[in-house]
Amino acid sequence: MADYSATRDRVEHYFDKSATKVWDRLTSDAPVSRIRQTVREGRDRMRATMLGRLPADLRGCRVLDAGCGTGAMTEELARRGADVVAVDISPQLIGIAQKRLPAPLARHVTFAAGDMTDPSHGRFDFVMAMDSLIYYSAADIGAVLGRLGSRTRGGVVFTVAPRTPFLMAFFTLGKLFPRADRSPTMIPHAMEQIAPHAPGRLARIGRVTRGFYISECLEYRP
Ligand SMILES: C[S@@+](CC[C@H](N)C(=O)[O-])C[C@H]1O[C@@H](n2cnc3c(N)ncnc32)[C@H](O)[C@@H]1O
């Protein structure tokens, strides 16, 4: 757990202080560089891939958007009728997500700033964790899946950074030349590395590669 809280603190500092504006813009409709545009497109594709794992009609379902950021997934889940619990460690991003959510959907969503694994959030039918576990070790991801899975009836749909040559080179360079600031490092994983730490079944759902965005969707069932 020491690793988990240390990573979470870095993630919080990054999203709540250094990268809030960049993230706000990337996840908006505002014009961005060509590279960031590919990331935006890749992320749209990944969100659709993840949503494809859930029933189209989510009325009566309680869904956790774990690490909701500025709330794009939260909005889609609420549009399908889910009761969404949208949690993020960054209070600033929660504030942006709240402002962005169209008013008619507000009754479907409960926002909370804090840890996604906090048991006080209750039980769920499904959990979505898009790009929110990409900074954690395999052991930490396994522990998070165990904690969330024990309170979830259906699947935990989440993403990891896959071990592609590009992402591995990026990761290795980051280790050789660590940045002086407190930004978190993305850690690429293969599903097989996480499986021994997760007390359930893992399945590979699909990979999205679009410019600088490379992400793999996995599903966990306890
Ligand atoms: C790369 S962003 C993705 C945000 C959102 N899921 C999306 O796809 O737009 C990762 C998010 O996960 C949140 N996060 C990471 N670890 C968390 C934790 N342990 N509890 C709550 N939020 C967390 C970060 O604050 C950040 O907003």
The ligand as an SDF file (V2000), in Angstrom:
LIG
                    3D

 27 29  0  0  0  0  0  0  0  0999 V2000
   -5.3730   10.0490  -17.4060 C   0  0  0  0  0  0  0  0  0  0  0  0
   -6.6410   10.6590  -16.3810 S   0  0  0  0  0  0  0  0  0  0  0  0
   -8.1050    9.9140  -17.0810 C   0  0  0  0  0  0  0  0  0  0  0  0
   -9.3830   10.6000  -16.6260 C   0  0  0  0  0  0  0  0  0  0  0  0
  -10.6730    9.9830  -17.1890 C   0  0  0  0  0  0  0  0  0  0  0  0
  -10.8580    8.6200  -16.7790 N   0  0  0  0  0  0  0  0  0  0  0  0
  -10.6620   10.0780  -18.6880 C   0  0  0  0  0  0  0  0  0  0  0  0
  -10.4210    9.0580  -19.3570 O   0  0  0  0  0  0  0  0  0  0  0  0
  -10.8650   11.1930  -19.1960 O   0  0  0  0  0  0  0  0  0  0  0  0
   -6.4210    9.6930  -14.9000 C   0  0  0  0  0  0  0  0  0  0  0  0
   -7.3260   10.1520  -13.7770 C   0  0  0  0  0  0  0  0  0  0  0  0
   -7.3230    9.1710  -12.7380 O   0  0  0  0  0  0  0  0  0  0  0  0
   -7.3500    9.8460  -11.4830 C   0  0  0  0  0  0  0  0  0  0  0  0
   -6.8430    8.9020  -10.4670 N   0  0  0  0  0  0  0  0  0  0  0  0
   -5.6980    8.1890  -10.4910 C   0  0  0  0  0  0  0  0  0  0  0  0
   -5.5770    7.4310   -9.3830 N   0  0  0  0  0  0  0  0  0  0  0  0
   -6.7080    7.6370   -8.6580 C   0  0  0  0  0  0  0  0  0  0  0  0
   -7.1820    7.0990   -7.4170 C   0  0  0  0  0  0  0  0  0  0  0  0
   -6.4670    6.2320   -6.7340 N   0  0  0  0  0  0  0  0  0  0  0  0
   -8.3890    7.5050   -6.9730 N   0  0  0  0  0  0  0  0  0  0  0  0
   -9.1170    8.4250   -7.6830 C   0  0  0  0  0  0  0  0  0  0  0  0
   -8.7120    8.9690   -8.8530 N   0  0  0  0  0  0  0  0  0  0  0  0
   -7.5250    8.5790   -9.3380 C   0  0  0  0  0  0  0  0  0  0  0  0
   -6.4810   11.0760  -11.7430 C   0  0  0  0  0  0  0  0  0  0  0  0
   -6.6690   12.0920  -10.8110 O   0  0  0  0  0  0  0  0  0  0  0  0
   -6.8990   11.4680  -13.1580 C   0  0  0  0  0  0  0  0  0  0  0  0
   -7.9680   12.3640  -13.1840 O   0  0  0  0  0  0  0  0  0  0  0  0
  1  2  1  0
  2  3  1  0
  2 10  1  0
  3  4  1  0
  4  5  1  0
  5  6  1  0
  5  7  1  0
  7  8  2  0
  7  9  1  0
 10 11  1  0
 11 12  1  0
 11 26  1  0
 12 13  1  0
 13 14  1  0
 13 24  1  0
 14 15  1  0
 14 23  1  0
 15 16  2  0
 16 17  1  0
 17 18  1  0
 17 23  2  0
 18 19  1  0
 18 20  2  0
 20 21  1  0
 21 22  2  0
 22 23  1  0
 24 25  1  0
 24 26  1  0
 26 27  1  0
M  CHG  2   2   1   9  -1
M  END
$$$$
